[in-house]
């Protein structure tokens, strides 16, 4: 196999996408989730310390990012592990969202 054939095969495998750019986007996605979790934890602890209770909606939003990432990975890669994680995050997000909405409805002064 000569140099041109190797290059053509590589381009076909990567569909003309820059591998370095893909790696940077993957690292950026991981960093974004870590920052999101850090802020959520800060807000969560602050809200509990100030007597505000637990904001389950905040955590539903945070975990929805992980849920989405794992669903996309499962759809693209078809790995059963990704499906299991995606389903777990989906259940977690639905339970937290439901509990948050339930708390809003039961504590509402206009309903």
Residue frames as a rotation matrix with the C-alpha (Angstrom) as fourth column:
UNK 1
0.584 0.812 0.000 0.00
0.812 -0.584 0.000 0.00
0.000 0.000 -1.000 0.00
UNK 2
-0.413 -0.759 0.504 1.48
0.730 -0.607 -0.316 3.34
0.545 0.237 0.804 -0.97
UNK 3
-0.903 -0.074 -0.422 1.14
0.352 -0.691 -0.631 6.68
-0.245 -0.719 0.650 0.76
UNK 4
-0.763 0.637 -0.110 -1.80
-0.603 -0.640 0.477 7.88
0.234 0.430 0.872 -1.36
UNK 5
-0.198 0.694 -0.692 -3.80
0.034 0.710 0.703 4.70
0.980 0.116 -0.165 -0.74
UNK 6
-0.500 -0.060 -0.864 -3.24
0.835 0.230 -0.499 4.97
0.228 -0.971 -0.065 3.04
UNK 7
-0.959 0.122 -0.258 -4.30
-0.037 -0.950 -0.311 8.62
-0.283 -0.288 0.915 2.99
UNK 8
-0.546 0.799 -0.253 -7.42
-0.568 -0.130 0.813 7.84
0.617 0.587 0.525 0.94
UNK 9
-0.190 0.445 -0.875 -8.36
0.478 0.821 0.314 5.01
0.858 -0.358 -0.369 3.30
UNK 10
-0.726 -0.148 -0.672 -7.88
0.681 -0.293 -0.671 7.26
-0.097 -0.945 0.313 6.34
UNK 11
-0.903 0.415 -0.110 -10.05
-0.427 -0.894 0.136 9.99
-0.042 0.170 0.985 4.81
UNK 12
-0.322 0.813 -0.486 -12.78
-0.277 0.410 0.869 7.45
0.905 0.414 0.093 4.03
UNK 13
-0.301 0.156 -0.941 -12.73
0.772 0.618 -0.145 6.13
0.559 -0.770 -0.307 7.62
UNK 14
-0.658 -0.034 -0.752 -12.85
0.610 -0.610 -0.506 9.60
-0.442 -0.791 0.422 9.13
UNK 15
0.279 0.828 0.486 -15.28
0.957 -0.198 -0.213 10.94
-0.080 0.524 -0.848 6.50
UNK 16
-0.074 -0.471 0.879 -13.00
0.592 -0.730 -0.341 13.93
0.803 0.495 0.333 5.90
UNK 17
0.919 0.339 0.203 -13.29
0.023 -0.559 0.829 15.03
0.394 -0.757 -0.521 9.54
UNK 18
0.007 -0.939 0.345 -10.29
-0.508 -0.301 -0.807 16.35
0.861 -0.169 -0.479 11.37
UNK 19
0.235 0.025 -0.972 -9.31
0.555 0.817 0.155 13.77
0.798 -0.576 0.178 14.01
UNK 20
-0.789 -0.573 -0.224 -7.67
0.526 -0.441 -0.727 16.44
0.318 -0.691 0.649 16.17
UNK 21
-0.661 0.612 0.434 -10.84
-0.569 -0.786 0.243 18.54
0.489 -0.086 0.868 16.08
UNK 22
0.300 0.774 -0.558 -12.90
-0.158 0.617 0.771 15.50
0.941 -0.143 0.307 17.10
UNK 23
-0.118 -0.444 -0.889 -10.62
0.813 0.471 -0.343 14.88
0.570 -0.763 0.305 20.07
UNK 24
-0.958 -0.208 0.196 -10.79
0.090 -0.870 -0.484 18.55
0.272 -0.446 0.853 21.12
UNK 25
-0.247 0.948 0.199 -14.60
-0.651 -0.314 0.691 18.46
0.718 0.042 0.695 20.96
UNK 26
0.325 0.315 -0.892 -14.65
0.320 0.850 0.417 15.28
0.890 -0.421 0.176 23.06
UNK 27
-0.538 -0.605 -0.588 -12.42
0.780 -0.092 -0.619 16.87
0.320 -0.791 0.521 25.70
UNK 28
-0.869 0.276 0.411 -14.53
-0.303 -0.953 0.001 20.05
0.392 -0.124 0.912 25.64
UNK 29
0.119 0.962 -0.244 -17.67
-0.340 0.270 0.901 18.00
0.933 -0.024 0.360 26.20
UNK 30
0.131 -0.164 -0.978 -16.12
0.756 0.654 -0.008 16.25
0.641 -0.738 0.209 29.20
UNK 31
-0.846 -0.515 -0.135 -14.91
0.490 -0.654 -0.576 19.55
0.209 -0.553 0.806 30.64
UNK 32
-0.560 0.714 0.421 -18.34
-0.473 -0.693 0.544 21.14
0.680 0.105 0.725 30.18
UNK 33
0.388 0.715 -0.581 -20.00
0.091 0.598 0.796 18.33
0.917 -0.362 0.167 32.11
UNK 34
-0.197 -0.544 -0.815 -17.45
0.903 0.223 -0.367 18.62
0.381 -0.809 0.448 34.94
UNK 35
-0.962 -0.127 0.241 -17.97
0.061 -0.962 -0.265 22.39
0.266 -0.241 0.934 35.16
UNK 36
-0.178 0.979 0.099 -21.74
-0.449 -0.170 0.877 21.91
0.876 0.111 0.470 35.07
UNK 37
0.367 0.261 -0.893 -21.56
0.530 0.730 0.431 19.35
0.764 -0.632 0.129 37.90
UNK 38
-0.604 -0.675 -0.424 -19.30
0.750 -0.300 -0.590 21.66
0.270 -0.674 0.687 39.93
UNK 39
-0.835 0.352 0.423 -21.68
-0.346 -0.934 0.093 24.60
0.428 -0.069 0.901 39.69
UNK 40
0.158 0.943 -0.294 -24.67
-0.256 0.326 0.910 22.38
0.954 -0.069 0.293 40.43
UNK 41
0.069 -0.218 -0.973 -22.94
0.809 0.583 -0.073 21.04
0.583 -0.783 0.217 43.53
UNK 42
-0.904 -0.427 -0.022 -22.08
0.376 -0.770 -0.516 24.57
0.203 -0.474 0.857 44.68
UNK 43
-0.536 0.780 0.324 -25.68
-0.586 -0.620 0.522 25.73
0.607 0.090 0.789 44.18
UNK 44
0.241 0.615 -0.750 -27.05
0.102 0.753 0.650 22.55
0.965 -0.233 0.119 45.77
UNK 45
-0.280 -0.447 -0.849 -24.93
0.884 0.225 -0.410 22.89
0.374 -0.866 0.333 48.92
UNK 46
-0.978 -0.079 0.191 -25.62
0.025 -0.963 -0.268 26.63
0.206 -0.258 0.944 49.17
UNK 47
-0.240 0.968 0.080 -29.37
-0.513 -0.197 0.835 26.07
0.824 0.159 0.544 48.84
UNK 48
0.297 0.311 -0.903 -29.36
0.501 0.754 0.424 23.38
0.813 -0.579 0.069 51.55
UNK 49
-0.547 -0.623 -0.560 -27.20
0.805 -0.209 -0.555 25.49
0.228 -0.754 0.616 53.89
UNK 50
-0.954 0.216 0.209 -29.50
-0.236 -0.969 -0.073 28.49
0.187 -0.119 0.975 53.52
UNK 51
-0.637 0.723 0.266 -32.59
-0.033 0.319 -0.947 26.40
-0.770 -0.612 -0.179 54.27
UNK 52
-0.305 0.502 -0.809 -33.88
-0.906 -0.415 0.084 26.32
-0.294 0.758 0.582 50.72
UNK 53
0.548 0.513 0.660 -34.31
-0.339 0.858 -0.385 22.55
-0.764 -0.013 0.645 50.56
UNK 54
-0.460 -0.673 0.580 -33.26
0.227 0.542 0.809 20.35
-0.859 0.504 -0.097 47.68
UNK 55
0.169 0.438 -0.883 -33.72
-0.766 -0.505 -0.397 21.55
-0.620 0.744 0.250 44.11
UNK 56
0.017 -0.108 0.994 -34.30
0.251 0.963 0.100 18.31
-0.968 0.248 0.043 42.19
UNK 57
0.922 0.369 0.120 -34.87
0.220 -0.245 -0.944 20.25
-0.319 0.897 -0.307 38.96
UNK 58
0.503 -0.827 -0.252 -31.29
-0.830 -0.543 0.126 21.48
-0.241 0.146 -0.959 39.05
UNK 59
-0.359 -0.662 0.658 -30.00
-0.454 0.740 0.496 17.92
-0.815 -0.121 -0.566 39.21
UNK 60
0.432 0.565 0.702 -32.40
0.412 0.569 -0.712 16.79
-0.802 0.597 0.013 36.49
UNK 61
0.946 -0.125 -0.299 -30.87
-0.310 -0.620 -0.721 19.42
-0.095 0.774 -0.626 34.20
UNK 62
0.076 -0.993 0.090 -27.32
-0.924 -0.036 0.380 18.41
-0.374 -0.112 -0.920 35.13
UNK 63
-0.355 -0.217 0.909 -27.93
-0.114 0.975 0.189 14.70
-0.928 -0.037 -0.371 34.58
UNK 64
0.741 0.658 0.136 -29.76
0.085 0.110 -0.990 15.38
-0.666 0.745 0.025 31.32
UNK 65
0.429 -0.680 -0.594 -26.42
-0.898 -0.392 -0.200 16.32
-0.097 0.619 -0.779 29.75
UNK 66
-0.615 -0.661 0.431 -24.96
-0.635 0.739 0.227 12.92
-0.468 -0.134 -0.873 30.66
UNK 67
0.063 0.742 0.668 -28.17
0.104 0.661 -0.743 11.25
-0.993 0.116 -0.035 29.53
UNK 68
0.841 0.294 -0.455 -27.97
-0.351 -0.344 -0.871 12.92
-0.412 0.892 -0.187 26.12
UNK 69
-0.028 -0.946 -0.323 -24.29
-0.993 -0.009 0.114 12.11
-0.111 0.325 -0.939 25.66
UNK 70
-0.658 -0.245 0.712 -24.91
-0.333 0.943 0.017 8.43
-0.675 -0.226 -0.702 26.40
UNK 71
0.419 0.834 0.358 -27.95
0.115 0.343 -0.932 8.21
-0.900 0.432 0.048 24.12
UNK 72
0.708 -0.228 -0.669 -25.95
-0.691 -0.419 -0.589 9.72
-0.146 0.879 -0.454 21.25
UNK 73
-0.403 -0.913 0.070 -23.04
-0.891 0.408 0.200 7.36
-0.211 0.018 -0.977 21.93
UNK 74
-0.339 0.334 0.879 -25.42
-0.028 0.931 -0.364 4.38
-0.940 -0.148 -0.306 21.96
UNK 75
0.728 0.680 -0.091 -27.15
-0.078 -0.050 -0.996 5.44
-0.681 0.732 0.017 18.74
UNK 76
0.542 -0.582 -0.606 -23.81
-0.839 -0.328 -0.435 5.95
0.054 0.744 -0.666 16.95
UNK 77
-0.446 -0.895 -0.015 -21.83
-0.880 0.442 -0.174 3.04
0.162 -0.065 -0.985 18.44
UNK 78
0.425 0.759 -0.493 -24.56
-0.605 0.644 0.469 0.50
0.673 0.099 0.733 19.32
UNK 79
-0.685 -0.643 -0.341 -22.81
-0.098 0.546 -0.832 -0.64
0.722 -0.537 -0.437 22.50
UNK 80
0.203 0.820 -0.535 -25.05
0.486 0.390 0.782 -2.29
0.850 -0.419 -0.319 25.09
UNK 81
-0.350 -0.420 -0.837 -23.07
0.936 -0.188 -0.298 -0.63
-0.032 -0.888 0.459 27.88
UNK 82
-0.994 -0.013 0.106 -23.97
0.029 -0.988 0.151 2.81
0.103 0.154 0.983 26.54
UNK 83
-0.253 0.966 -0.047 -27.63
-0.064 0.032 0.997 1.76
0.965 0.255 0.054 26.35
UNK 84
0.136 0.265 -0.955 -27.63
0.857 0.452 0.247 0.67
0.497 -0.852 -0.166 29.99
UNK 85
-0.678 -0.448 -0.583 -26.04
0.680 -0.683 -0.266 3.94
-0.279 -0.577 0.768 31.12
UNK 86
-0.891 0.378 0.251 -28.40
-0.144 -0.760 0.633 6.00
0.430 0.528 0.732 28.92
UNK 87
0.031 0.941 -0.337 -31.46
0.263 0.318 0.911 4.23
0.964 -0.117 -0.237 30.33
UNK 88
-0.072 -0.131 -0.989 -30.17
0.989 0.118 -0.087 4.71
0.128 -0.984 0.121 33.89
UNK 89
-0.920 -0.297 -0.257 -29.65
0.325 -0.942 -0.077 8.44
-0.219 -0.155 0.963 33.36
UNK 90
-0.627 0.755 0.193 -33.06
-0.130 -0.346 0.929 8.71
0.768 0.557 0.315 31.70
UNK 91
0.188 0.685 -0.704 -34.77
0.673 0.433 0.600 7.11
0.716 -0.587 -0.379 34.69
UNK 92
-0.371 -0.436 -0.820 -32.82
0.905 -0.367 -0.214 9.38
-0.208 -0.822 0.530 37.04
UNK 93
-0.996 -0.004 0.092 -33.77
0.034 -0.942 0.334 12.50
0.085 0.336 0.938 35.06
UNK 94
-0.319 0.948 -0.011 -37.43
0.024 0.020 1.000 11.49
0.948 0.318 -0.029 34.88
UNK 95
0.164 0.342 -0.925 -37.66
0.895 0.343 0.286 10.75
0.415 -0.875 -0.250 38.61
UNK 96
-0.601 -0.468 -0.648 -35.92
0.712 -0.682 -0.168 13.99
-0.363 -0.562 0.743 39.58
UNK 97
-0.922 0.313 0.227 -38.02
-0.093 -0.750 0.655 16.01
0.375 0.583 0.721 37.13
UNK 98
-0.074 0.950 -0.304 -41.20
0.320 0.311 0.895 14.41
0.945 -0.031 -0.327 38.37
UNK 99
0.026 0.018 -1.000 -40.32
0.998 0.062 0.027 15.04
0.062 -0.998 -0.016 41.99
UNK 100
-0.883 -0.396 -0.253 -39.41
0.403 -0.915 0.025 18.66
-0.242 -0.080 0.967 41.24
UNK 101
-0.694 0.689 0.210 -42.68
-0.176 -0.445 0.878 19.29
0.698 0.573 0.430 39.39
UNK 102
0.095 0.717 -0.691 -44.65
0.647 0.483 0.590 17.52
0.756 -0.503 -0.418 42.14
UNK 103
-0.323 -0.299 -0.898 -43.02
0.914 -0.344 -0.214 19.76
-0.245 -0.890 0.384 44.77
UNK 104
-0.997 -0.025 0.076 -43.82
0.051 -0.935 0.351 22.85
0.063 0.354 0.933 42.71
UNK 105
-0.360 0.933 -0.015 -47.47
-0.006 0.014 1.000 21.84
0.933 0.360 0.000 42.36
UNK 106
0.184 0.468 -0.864 -47.95
0.811 0.424 0.403 20.92
0.555 -0.775 -0.302 46.02
UNK 107
-0.342 -0.369 -0.864 -46.33
0.831 -0.548 -0.096 24.11
-0.438 -0.751 0.494 47.29
UNK 108
-0.725 0.090 0.683 -48.05
0.462 -0.672 0.579 26.39
0.511 0.735 0.446 44.78
UNK 109
-0.733 0.476 -0.485 -50.18
0.246 -0.479 -0.843 29.18
-0.634 -0.737 0.234 46.17
UNK 110
-0.522 0.542 -0.658 -52.15
-0.787 -0.603 0.127 29.71
-0.328 0.585 0.742 42.94
UNK 111
-0.631 0.289 -0.719 -53.25
-0.333 0.737 0.589 26.12
0.700 0.611 -0.369 42.30
